[in-house]
């Protein structure tokens, strides 16, 4: 891979707003809205889009984990999704939670996934159609995934510790204040926090939104390469771990590194309970 690529490694992973408006009724696609604000969908959404609630649909209600393969299959059945369905994700705040939903689909092995470049904000800013009508799709029979791909795309405590001790690339995608340990929560969310302030030793600070432009679209490949290859020390030869608090911000950076820069050795993890933070 070139150090400064001029094009995205997988441009097919992004869908532009003009293309999507022309193809909303195509067979074989399902538009999925997933927002931080779970009530936004009801105020208006892209015609035909279904809603996936990051908390109720993707997280286990009892244990601190994602849903089971059985529940994932039922979720897809309910929205008329098959393994051959191309799922196009979008949402608020520069596709923050949309990337989280996409990452969760990849956790269960669903391969045909894309992001709407610019997300909900760009779609609305361009005056494209919105509706409050809830679509109804025929239920499908999505096969229960044989496994979750935790080992391939998810990092756990012991793996992050090993990454730290070995000096391999670690990226903290939270805000600079969280990284420095000055605050234990996102600046806009004082009600949410971690047990300890600071960051994993050896981690580089690169807030997740650094990868996006003001209109919520992703920055060009050449700029992304400078951010992550030069400033964060990421290389195709070394495994990389990206982390935040509960995994939503790091999944955004995981998408950038995996799909836009073409790395196949990136894992994401939520580390709100790690006890080896440093300031």
N, C-alpha and C positions, 0 to 999 in steps of 0.2 A: 504493500500500500504506500502511495506517495504521502510524504509528511503533510503536504498541504493540498489535499484533493480539491479539484475545482467543481466537482459534482458530488451529490449524495451517493453513498454506496448502494442504497436501495431506494431510489426515487419513487418506486411503485408503492412504498409504504405511506406516502403522503397523497392526499386528495385535495385538490383546490376547490374553492367554493363554486366557481363557475361551472366546473365539470359536474359536481354533485347535483346542482340545481337541474341540470339537463338529464340526469340519470337517476332521479329519485324513484322512478317506477320500474327500474330494471329488475329483471329476475335475478335471483342469486345474491343479492346484497341485503344487508340489514343495517340501517343507520341506528346507532346507539348513543344516547345522551347520558353522560354521567358527570354530575357536578359536585362541587363542594357543598353548595346549597341544594339540599335534596328537594326543596320546594320549587325550585326554578322551573323545572320541566312543566309543571302544571300552569305556569303563567304564559306559556307559549314555547313551542319547540319546532324543529324542522319537520315538515309534513312526512308522516310515515315512520318517524323515529320512535323507538321504544326507550323506556327509561330503566336504567340499572342503578339501583341505590348502592353506593359503595359500602355502606354499613350493613343494611338489612339483607342485601343479596350476595355480597362477596365475603363477609366475615362471619365466622361461627359465633352464634349468640351466647355460647357458654364458655368456650376456651379461647385463649388468645392465639387464634390461628385463622387461616382461611377456611372456606367451606370444603366439604368432602367432594370427591369426584361424583358421588351420587347426586348431591345437591346441585352441582354444576350442570349435570345432564338435565335435571328437572328445570333449571333456570333457562337453559337453551330451548328445551321443549316448549316452555311457556311462551317464548318469543318467536317461535317458528324458525329456529336456527338449526341447521344441520352442519356436519363437519365440512361440507362444501360451500357453506355460506360465507361470503366475504363480509366481515363485520367492520363497519366504518365508525370509529369512535370520535366523539367531540364533546366539549363541555365548556364550562366557564373558566376564567382565570388562566388563559393560555394553555388550555387542555391539561391542566394540572391533574384532575381526577380521571380524565379520559385516558391518560397514559397509564394510570393505576389500573383501570378496568382492562385495558389492553394487556397489560402485564399479567393480570390475573387469568385472562383467557389463554395466554401463552403458558402459564403455569400448568394448565390442564391440557396442553398440547394442541390447542386450536391454532392452525397455521395461517389462515387467511384473515389477516388483521391490518387495518390501516388507520391513520389519524387524519381528520379534517384539518388542514393547515389553517391556523388562525382561530379555529374553534367557534364557539357560540358568539363570541364578541365580534369577530370579523363578519360572520354571517349576518348578524343584526345590523352592524354598521353599514353594510352594503345594501340594506333594505330588502333582503331576500325574504321569501315567504316564511311565515310562522303560523302555527295553528295551535288550538287547544284540544283538538280532536284526538282521542286516544285510539291508535290503530289496533285492529284485531287481526291476528294471523292464525292460520290453522296450526294446531299443535303438531310438533314433530316427534320423532323417536330418536333423540340424540343418544348414541351409545355411551355408556358410562366409561369415562377414561380409565385405562388400566393403571395409570399412575399419575402422580403430580410430579412436575419437573423441578422439584425443590433443589436437587443437587446441581442442576444445570444453570438455573437463573436466580436462585435465592441463596443468600448468605446468612449463616447463623453465628451465634456468639463465638464459638470456638474457632470458626473459620476467619472471622474478623480479627480475633486475637492473633492467630497465626499470620495473617496478612500484615498486621502491625509489626510483629516481631521480625518478620522477614524483610521489611522495608518495601514491600510491593505496593503498587498504587492503591491508595485509599482516598476517596473523595467524600467530604462532608458537604452536603448540598443545602444545609440549613442556612439561616441568616448569619451574618458575621458576628452579631452579638451572641447568638447561641453557641457558635463555634468557640468564641473567646471565653465563654462561661459567664458573661456579664448578665445574661438573662437565661432563664430555663424554659422559655416558651417562645413561640413565634411572636414577632412584634405586635401583630394585630390580634393576637389571641391569648390574652393574659390568663384566661381560665384553663388553658391547656399547658401542661408542662412535663418535664422529665424529673427523675429523682435526683440527678446530679448535673451540675453545669460543667461545661467544657467539651472536649472532643477526644476521639480516640488518638492516642499517640501516633504521630507520623502522618496523620490525615491532612490533606490539602483542603483549604476552604474554597468552594466554588458554588455559590448559591444557584439553585436549579434554574431560576429565571434568567440567568446570564445567557442561556442558549436561545432566548427569544427576542424578537424585535418589539417595538412599541405596539404594533398592531396584533400581537400575539402569535405571529408566524415565526417559524424557526429561522435562525440566522443561516447565511450561506455556509456551505461545507468548509470553505477556506477559513472562515472566521471560527467555526467550531473546532477545526483542527488546531488552530493557534491556542484556543482556550484550553483544550483538554490534552493535546500532545505536548505543547510547550510549557504551559503553566501548571498542569497537574501531573505531568510525567507519565501519562498513559501511553502504552505502546501495544501493538498487536502481539508482541511476544510474551507479555506478562499479564497474568490474571489481574482484573481490577474489581474492587468492591466499592460500591457507592451506597451511602446510607443517609438517613435522616432520623425522624422520630418514630413514625408509624409506617413509613414505606411509600407514602404518596408522592413526596417530592423526589425521592430517589428513583422511583419508577419512571419519572419524566426524563431524568438524566440517563437512566438505563436505555430508554428508547432512543435518545440522541446518539449514544455511543454504539448501540447495537445496530440500529437501522440506518441512521444517517451517516455515521462514520464507519460502519461495517465491521466492528469488532465482534468476535464470537466467544469472548472469554470474560464477560461482564456479569456480575451478580449484584442483586439489590437486597438491602436488608433494613428492617426497622430496628433500631437499637435503643429504644427509650429506657431500657432497664440495664444497660451495660454499666458495669461498676469499675471500669478501668479508664475513665475519662481523665484528661489532663487539661490544664489551662495553659 
